[in-house]
Amino acid sequence: MEKRAYAFVLPGFFVTDKSPEEVFREDIKPEELEQVQDLIRKIIFKEDADIDIVIAPFLVPPDQANEALQQLGQAVFGGEEENNG
């Protein structure tokens, strides 16, 4: 069976008395994102799931989440991603 891409979100909040720009890192290395992807794969998905995960550290308001997912899909899949969900 051919692999297909499915968009997913992990909604959440962070609480601070500072602006998002003051607390959100801009110097995340690719290796660090790979660690987060591995953690998501281990904790959220079944152990025998043959999946690849792609994430990007976007900080967007809820009404812009779809646009952010589309931009990530364009960057990773060149417009071939499927948004099933």
PyMOL commands that set and color helices and strands:
alter all, ss='L'
color gray80, all
select helices_A, chain A and resi 20-23+30-44+62-77
alter helices_A, ss='H'
color red, helices_A
deselect
rebuild
show_as cartoon
